[in-house]
Amino acid sequence: MGQTVDFTMEREGLVKVGDRVELKEDQASTMAGLMYYYTIKPAVAMSSNLKKRLPKLTGTVTNIEQQVSIYMVTVEIDEEE
């Protein structure tokens, strides 16, 4: 099983379990150092800040969980070949 990353999605139905997704990587310089954050293209959902870069910018949606006002989308990142 590969690395998983959680994303917050504000509207229901933008992706579904089993969807293959492409990610966009951005970085932010913070007091804790350089952090990376990812967006499911095209601006569907966004991750929190991560300290390490992901090995690939593609993955598969494995879970979607409705919370109070958002949906948590879990993506399993493709492994390096």
Buried (B, 14 or more C-beta within 10 A) or exposed (E): EBBEBEBBBEEEEBBEEEBEBEBEEEEEEEEEEEBBBBBBEEEBBBBEEBEEEBEBBEBBBBEBEEEEEBBBBBBBBBEEE
